[in-house]
Amino acid sequence: MLDQNGKKLFNYSNMVVDDSELNLLLKERVEEDNTYLISVVPSFRGKGEEDNAKWDNVLMFFILDKTDYSEHDRDSFLNIFVNTQAKAQAFIDKLLEDKQNNQSLFCGFLNWLQEDSISVDPVWKKMDCNGWLIEINLETSL
């Protein structure tokens, strides 16, 4: 993904299975790799009734910057969240645009996106990384 100036939003991307793998991956990263887009293997929860059973697929995406705290005062530290929030917003906007245009990978999986399920939460000092966690839900048939 590119920003309005044609610059890459994410310089590093990967997928992890769980939090322990995420921690190992983040430990290896350096500030020069900022900003990271890391997805987590989806989790699935059944919902509904016998005649209308569905899967609630939970997808998680971390948008993070590695941080050397000695280089930041309070304002510049908070600016990390401002910068990564703009990237999180661009990521969400892209998901919604692709859903609307039916242009997502894997046969239009974003058609199942439950827009009211989108949540964005701050991530603070996770293996010296700061930014945002985006969660979305896709509702699919069993």
C-alpha positions in Angstrom: 0.0 0.0 0.0 1.1 3.5 -0.8 0.3 6.8 0.8 -0.8 10.0 -1.1 2.8 10.7 -2.0 3.5 7.3 -3.4 5.6 6.2 -0.4 5.1 2.7 1.1 3.0 2.7 4.2 4.5 -0.5 5.5 8.2 -1.5 5.2 7.8 -4.9 6.8 4.9 -7.3 6.8 4.5 -10.8 8.1 1.9 -13.3 9.6 2.1 -14.9 13.0 0.1 -17.6 14.7 -0.1 -16.2 18.2 1.2 -13.7 20.7 4.4 -15.6 21.6 5.4 -15.8 17.9 4.6 -12.1 17.6 6.9 -11.2 20.5 9.7 -13.2 18.9 9.2 -11.5 15.6 9.1 -8.0 17.1 12.2 -8.7 19.2 14.1 -9.1 15.9 12.9 -6.0 14.2 14.7 -2.6 14.1 13.5 1.0 13.8 14.8 1.2 10.2 12.1 -1.3 9.3 9.3 0.9 10.5 6.3 0.7 10.0 5.3 -3.0 10.3 2.0 -4.6 9.2 1.6 -8.0 11.0 -1.4 -10.1 10.6 -2.5 -12.9 13.0 -3.8 -16.3 11.8 -7.6 -15.9 12.1 -9.7 -17.4 14.9 -13.1 -18.8 14.3 -16.2 -18.9 16.5 -19.5 -20.6 15.7 -22.7 -18.6 16.1 -26.3 -18.8 15.3 -28.9 -21.6 15.4 -29.0 -25.1 13.9 -30.7 -23.9 10.7 -28.6 -20.7 10.4 -25.2 -21.6 11.8 -22.3 -19.3 10.8 -18.7 -18.7 11.5 -17.5 -15.5 13.0 -14.0 -15.1 11.7 -11.8 -12.8 13.7 -8.9 -11.2 11.8 -6.2 -9.1 13.6 -3.7 -6.7 12.2 -0.9 -4.9 14.1 0.4 -1.6 12.7 3.5 -0.9 14.8 6.7 1.2 15.0 9.8 0.0 16.9 10.7 2.7 19.4 13.9 3.8 21.0 12.4 5.5 24.1 15.7 7.4 24.8 15.1 9.4 21.6 11.6 10.6 22.5 10.1 13.1 24.9 6.3 12.8 25.7 5.2 14.8 22.6 7.3 12.9 20.1 6.3 9.6 21.7 2.6 10.5 21.3 3.4 11.4 17.7 4.2 7.7 17.0 0.5 7.0 17.7 -0.6 9.9 15.4 1.6 8.6 12.5 0.6 4.9 12.9 -3.0 5.9 13.4 -3.0 7.5 10.0 -1.6 4.3 8.5 -4.2 2.3 10.4 -6.9 4.5 8.9 -5.5 4.1 5.4 -5.5 0.3 5.9 -9.2 0.3 7.0 -10.1 2.7 4.2 -8.5 0.2 1.7 -10.4 -2.7 3.2 -13.7 -0.8 2.9 -13.0 0.4 -0.6 -12.1 -3.1 -1.7 -15.3 -4.4 -0.2 -17.4 -1.8 -2.0 -15.6 -2.5 -5.3 -15.6 -6.3 -4.8 -11.8 -6.3 -5.5 -10.4 -8.2 -2.6 -8.1 -11.2 -2.9 -9.4 -14.7 -2.5 -12.8 -14.5 -4.3 -14.1 -11.4 -2.6 -13.8 -12.4 1.0 -14.3 -8.8 2.1 -18.0 -9.1 1.1 -18.3 -10.9 4.5 -16.8 -8.0 6.4 -19.1 -6.9 9.2 -18.3 -3.1 9.1 -19.7 -2.6 12.7 -17.1 -5.1 14.0 -14.1 -3.0 13.1 -12.1 -2.0 16.2 -8.9 -0.1 16.6 -7.0 -0.2 19.9 -3.7 1.3 21.0 -0.7 -1.0 21.5 1.9 0.3 23.9 5.4 -1.0 24.7 4.9 -4.4 23.1 8.5 -5.6 22.7 9.5 -1.9 22.3 6.8 -1.3 19.6 3.9 1.1 19.7 0.9 1.6 17.4 -2.5 0.0 16.8 -4.3 -3.3 16.7 -7.1 -3.6 14.2 -9.7 -6.3 14.5 -12.3 -7.1 11.9 -14.9 -9.9 11.7 -16.1 -11.8 8.7 -19.3 -13.7 8.9 -19.3 -16.8 6.8 -21.5 -19.9 6.4 -20.4 -23.2 8.0 
